[in-house]
Amino acid sequence: MEYTKPSLTYEEQADLLISRGLLADRDILIATLQNVNYYRLVKLRNPPALQVVMS
């Protein structure tokens, strides 16, 4: 199987999450994405769980 979707940079991932309704400081979100997998972060989108990840 060949993947055709290009990978996104941390900045692009942050912009995508924000465009999908995530309320977050972009710089903090980028720093968080550097330490937490994008898909794990998407699962933790509710505010209490995200607050724990970002602290």
For each residue, the residues with C-beta under 8 A, 3 or more apart:
1:
2:
3:
4:
5:
6:
7:
8: 12 13 16
9: 12 13
10: 13 14 30 33 34
11: 14 15 30
12: 8 9 15 16
13: 8 9 10 16 17 33 38
14: 10 11 17 18 24 26 29 30 33
15: 11 12 18 19 26
16: 8 12 13 19 20
17: 13 14 20 22 24 29 41 42
18: 14 15 21 22 23 24 26 29
19: 15 16
20: 16 17
21: 18
22: 17 18 29 45 50
23: 18
24: 14 17 18 28 29 50 54
25: 28 29
26: 14 15 18 29 30
27: 30 31
28: 24 25 31 32 54
29: 14 17 18 22 24 25 26 32 33 54
30: 10 11 14 26 27 33 34
31: 27 28 34 35
32: 28 29 35 36 41 53 54
33: 10 13 14 29 30 36 38 41
34: 10 30 31
35: 31 32
36: 32 33 40 41 53
37: 40 41
38: 13 33 41 42
39: 42 43
40: 36 37 43 44
41: 17 32 33 36 37 38 44 45 50 53
42: 17 38 39 45
43: 39 40
44: 40 41 49 50 53
45: 22 41 42 49 50
46: 49 50
47: 50 51
48: 51 52
49: 44 45 46 52 53
50: 22 24 41 44 45 46 47 53 54
51: 47 48 54 55
52: 48 49 55
53: 32 36 41 44 49 50
54: 24 28 29 32 50 51
55: 51 52
